[in-house]
């Protein structure tokens, strides 16, 4: 899986579960695809699970860590 595939999976997941916020989707899909990266993000200032405003920094970190 590439980072591009991850983003596509996020879009697909959000279509299936529209009640989840984008930050929740982004983190949940990452935890499934790359738990090694999600563990580095969880609970930090860039964790988007509870705050979508962290998405830009989150995606930047994930892309660089991929």
HELIX and SHEET records of a PDB file:
HELIX    1   1 UNK A    3  UNK A   16  1                                  14    
HELIX    2   2 UNK A   22  UNK A   33  1                                  12    
HELIX    3   3 UNK A   35  UNK A   41  1                                   7    
HELIX    4   4 UNK A   52  UNK A   54  5                                   3    
HELIX    5   5 UNK A   55  UNK A   65  1                                  11    
END                                                                             
